[in-house]
Amino acid sequence: MSDDFQPSLEYVGTTGFVADSDTSRDHADFETQRAGKIQKVVHDLIATSHAKGATSAEIEEWTGLKHQTVSSAIRNMELDGYVEGESTGRVVKLATRRNGSHPYITSSLAALLTPSATLPPNRRRESYAKRYNALLAHLQEIVDAEAPMRSLDVGDIANADVLAMRWHRVVGLIEGLVSEEQ
């Protein structure tokens, strides 16, 4: 096996880990050390499968590797170099399904196919903490950007309208966040 295969490390220079977890970070460091060898095996199997491609389950069966190991290798290679509408990753998901899974092919083979024959990578997930902090920051922007409030006097319609407008924007943001979860 060639040592010149450079691993795809699309998660902060690692194969991926759970933020704020020392054990997850330690395991990511371990996986990152062996990523090049595993990704080369996975990439070679995908390449030798030609236009048929290879699914994660097939690669697991052929190699005896665990699902998480194979899917992580595929995911990192799928994201490596991917720019929406501009370029693909090192491996590309086919739109077809076999036994409930999408096969993957090499990017060089995908370049010969029509765009409808392939699928983009699934979007990256954001943690709840990151989304919560973004929501709070956006809410603060709404409050800061609106016209400064005078002291609220009874019957002050202008201030009541501003408060109602802010409230509707806040509710809309929360509803949008909830609908994304469903």
JOTA-V392242 format. One line per field, one symbol per residue. ss: DSSP state (@ for helix, = for strand, . for the rest). Layout:
ss: ???
//
This chain:
ss: ..........=..=.......@@@@@@@@@@@@@@@@@@@@@@@@@@@.@@@.=.@@@@@@@@...@@@@@@@@@@@@@...=...=...====...=..=..===@@@@....@@@==........@@@@@@@@@@@@@@@@@@...........@@@@@@@@@@@@@@@@@@@@@@@@@.
//
